[in-house]
């Protein structure tokens, strides 16, 4: 979404028609865009063709077009009067199995205007990918799942637009990245063959679709880019991650790790990329005991422990009183606990070293991170032995994946940057 | 519609997916088509993507695709099992102001399978182009006009399909040629600016649209080619006529005349074409007195008059008893009446020369063409002085148009072929 504004918006002052220049309205606009963009291929939806004659005459033939480039073709995704137009918006969607996060950007400059997030409402029909794929096999099951996420996205987009002071109809471009199963359920594609040998998706590259065909209540001519997947277990979310991290452009070999319910690891550089996915368990964020949560104000994101005094120095997002810990906070915490000897190399709590930080909850050892009177919730925040065990297993899973990849391609892990 | 079958249909036997060839279904089909067609640009609607996994597995990955080439892109307009597929159909529509004619063709070989025709149901809201354009300016007027022609086309297409023993869903490609106003009303485009200086259509080249967007109940992924117009008074029907006659490919200069309510004349060859339109009056067919009608069984299409006996030798379509006369019959008739001296060079009836063929109807001179006891209707068929006057005026209009064109480009009319 950070391409120059010229790629997404064009302001046109069309020559007014006359008896000696009687080209039709649509063709007049199209010819002007073709010249501006240096392409013969401009597509304008029938609905926009219907609106154009009134729009042009009402606004003196001066308009701003929002555009989407679909391979060789430029699609006009909306037309606004040029006199004080409202911002034309892009909507980015991170379509997770558990959480859905949205961001609204201004297509003029790529600036983020608002964000919103919600639980994936499909959770009501199945907690995880496998349960939902099975649910989709019931009569009307797929339709129910697709309707839930569509309505959820429409609500979340409307909320983000309200926060940005804009109307959902101003959204002209939508980008959706999710794992292969979530993408199938969003598109109404049967996910049945994803989980049956030989594990074939309905589609790898859904490409650019009309928002209206997907039931999204955004601009009526908006287009939706759905990120492509590589296979049933290597989704568009990881492709989006590779593009964002620039892994495909780096000279040095680097590694990208995406940990959710599954751990996905990509190793490579601008010449080659290899990926592998595996179960990680709910090691981070919402999965870590009672204190894990998504990054938000008041969530611990950095941890240091004074080795002498065993004093916890916590940083929270926006420096609000602590109410939980996010993924990077958990990794910091585990590293510091190990560095100070409060856990051993197997991740087991060393009671003798913990002093007053040791707590027993239902007979299970925990380490107190935030005492009750400092916490935003009024309850102490702790991390327990089971949480640490999960974390160790997840880390082991990711390391195994990474080692497998490195062995496969003959790269020494010490050569790899992150 | 006479392109080789390869352009419209492709039968594909896809390699079955396996663990070592796990490309998704849509991408598998797309890759195969790209290879067959030698293009990187294949488009498959979301609805078809949804149907594909079931379709491929049910039919052993052997399917027949119907295709439509839209400039550089190939659009898949339908997918059928390869085992005994029903014909995939094309629908050609001549969208007239008064009459609408349809033809169903088999996309495999271009063969015509059935035809149907109906009055343009918009007549109920306005008899002619101008009345309908004014009607479109009323609240909901445009929507009513568009709905009428859409429903009329759907009924006529269903009737033609019944006659062809096929289902409307087998129609994958629709071609529509009409004058600029009728095309606008069909597409739901505001025709208001067609009749106001400087006479600007909403669109010259509507291009290729989805049948579903136009409310046509044909194949759900069918595409509609709407013939382009050159201006408000030079429509897609004339473009279709030029293409059909091959005027744009001929070395010698030729003339094409299309006479309906308006006369449209195109003069030119493969290097240049110039056109002009003007009012012709209802000179031919249904417009000529009580005996004029569209070509059909029992309609007079050729006339000879024995100059000595003044005996009328009539040929009727399918040699059924005569019940009317069509356009080419009227032209034959006028030529023979002039050749035998029954009318003079101004088109006036010469009573002295007509003998028993002269009749007075309400005091106006007529010529008896078919006596009552020979006619299929039981009434005599006559042509009156007012009909002949209309014909002369129409011919004069067309000749004036042609002469104007010839003068404009400096061509002698005797150089022109037809």
Interface residues (C-beta under 8 A of the other chain):
Chain A: X17 X18 X19 X22 X23 X24 X25 X26 X27 X41 X46 X49 X50 X52 X53 X54 X57 X71 X72 X73 X187 X188 X189 X190 X192 X193 X197 X198 X199 X200 X201 X202 X203 X204 X205 X206 X209 X213 X214 X229 X231 X232
Chain B: X17 X18 X19 X22 X23 X24 X25 X26 X27 X41 X46 X49 X50 X52 X53 X54 X57 X71 X72 X73 X187 X188 X189 X190 X192 X193 X197 X198 X199 X200 X201 X202 X203 X204 X205 X206 X209 X213 X214 X229 X231 X232
